[in-house]
Each structure stands twice: as C-alpha cells, then as structure tokens.
Amino acid sequence: MAVRPVLIFLGLVALGFFVALIIRGTEAQRLRRAWFRNTPLPRVQAEESLARHLMALKERFPHRTEAWYLKKVLSDLQRDRR
C-alpha cells in the first residue's frame, strides 16, 4: 500500500524536473538571452552583431559547440568593458 504514494511522489518530482528543464531552455538559449541583456544595441543590431561574432569565432575555432562560442562572445564582451 505504501508503494503507490511513493511512486506518485517520485513521478511528480520527475515531472517537475523535466518541466523546469524545458522552461529554462538549453544552455545556448540562456547564453543568447544573456547576450541580449548585456549589449546596449537594439535587438536587430544585437542579432547582427552576435551573428558576426559567432561567424568569426567559428572560422577561428572550428568544431566547437554553440554554447562554447556564446560563452566566448560573452567573455570577450565583459573583457572589453574592463
């Protein structure tokens, strides 16, 4: 009898975990949002700027993940502000 409530509880915990992952988005999505928050450019110009940065990094450092490129762009932005 006690097994059923435990299974229901574990199912709800797992469901909550997956919903949280979906809401947070991927790491690349979170990093893109951080770029737009940290750049003073209007959205269209910020998107163009990010695309140029990503293209340059992909040529210089091929075969990396999208998240790696975005982390590099953000760290370069922070470094240039110092």
N, C-alpha and C positions, 0 to 999 in steps of 0.2 A: 504494500500500500504506500509506503514512504518513497518508493522509487519514482512514482509518477510525478509528484510535485518537484522532485529534484530534476527530472528530465525537462519539465516545463520551464523551470528556472534557468537551466543551462541553455535551453533553446532561446529564451528571451535575451539572455546575455549575449549569445552568439549573434542574434538578430540585431541587437543594439550595436554591437561591434561593427558589423557589416554596413549598417546604415551610417554610422559615423565615418567610416572609410569613404563611402560614396559621397557624403556631404562635403568632406574635406577636400576631395579630389586627389589627383595624382600629385606627386612632388613637383613635376614640371608645371602643372597648373598653378600650384601655390607660388612657385618662383615667378611665374609670369605676372601674377597678381602683385607680387612684391615689387617687380619692375615698374608697373604702372603706378603704384603708390609712391615710389621713390623718385620718379622722374617728374620734373615740373612741366613737361611738354603736354600739349593737348593729345587726346587719345590717338588720333590718326597719325600725328607726327611721332608719338611714342612707339606705335606699332612699326612704323617705317624704320625708326632708329634701331629698335630691337632686331628687326629682320636684317639690317645691315651688319650689326654686331655679330649676330649668330652666323651669318654667311662668312664673315671674315674669320671667325673662330673655327668654323668647320673646315675651311681651307687650310688653316694653320695647324689644327689638331684634329685630323680625321679619326673616325671610328670611335667617337665618344658618345655618351648618352645625351639626350636632350637636357636632362637635369644638370649634367656636368657643365654644358655650355651656358645654361642660365645662371648657375652658381658663379661661373667665371665672369659673366657680364655684370652681375650684381656686385661681386667683389671689386671689379675694376671701377665701377661707378663709385663705390664707397672709398676706394683708394684715391680716386681723382678729387674727391671732395675734401680730403685732408690737406 
